[in-house]
Amino acid sequence: MSKRQRKRFVAGATCPKCKATDTIMLYFENNIEKMACVECDYTESQPQANVQSASRSSANVIGVFKPD
């Protein structure tokens, strides 16, 4: 059983990989917004707000030491 996804094309958008215009589409998959190019199969995901805020809180950390 396939689940239909509503895909929207972004007018005037340029693909960062192949530089083609009007080939970028946006869609949701598992409540995550994703972007894809129909020309070169480039994809990018928008992180959820709670994941994005958690990764920014440790922006001043240089490294994490995990002893074995």
KADA-V981178 format. One record per residue. N is the residue number from 1. RES is the residue in one letter. SS is DSSP state (hx for helix, st for strand, lp for the rest). OMEGA is omega in whole degrees, 0 to 359 (* if undefined). NEAR is the number of other ideal C-beta (glycine too) atoms within 12 Angstrom. Layout:
BEGIN
n;res;ss;omega;near
N;RES;SS;OMEGA;NEAR
N;RES;SS;OMEGA;NEAR
END
This chain:
BEGIN
n;res;ss;omega;near
1;M;lp;181;3
2;S;lp;181;4
3;K;lp;182;9
4;R;lp;178;8
5;Q;lp;176;16
6;R;lp;181;12
7;K;lp;181;17
8;R;st;176;16
9;F;st;180;19
10;V;lp;182;20
11;A;lp;176;12
12;G;lp;180;11
13;A;lp;180;23
14;T;st;179;19
15;C;lp;179;25
16;P;lp;182;18
17;K;lp;185;17
18;C;lp;178;16
19;K;lp;177;15
20;A;lp;181;18
21;T;st;179;17
22;D;lp;178;16
23;T;lp;183;24
24;I;st;176;30
25;M;st;177;27
26;L;st;177;24
27;Y;st;177;25
28;F;st;176;20
29;E;st;183;18
30;N;lp;179;11
31;N;lp;175;14
32;I;st;180;19
33;E;st;181;24
34;K;st;179;22
35;M;st;180;28
36;A;st;175;29
37;C;st;181;26
38;V;lp;179;22
39;E;lp;188;19
40;C;lp;179;16
41;D;lp;173;15
42;Y;lp;178;22
43;T;st;178;21
44;E;st;180;20
45;S;st;175;19
46;Q;lp;181;17
47;P;lp;177;16
48;Q;lp;185;15
49;A;hx;181;13
50;N;hx;176;11
51;V;hx;180;14
52;Q;hx;180;15
53;S;hx;179;12
54;A;hx;181;12
55;S;hx;179;13
56;R;hx;182;13
57;S;hx;180;11
58;S;lp;184;11
59;A;lp;181;10
60;N;lp;180;7
61;V;lp;180;10
62;I;lp;180;7
63;G;lp;178;7
64;V;lp;181;7
65;F;lp;178;7
66;K;lp;180;5
67;P;lp;180;4
68;D;lp;*;3
END
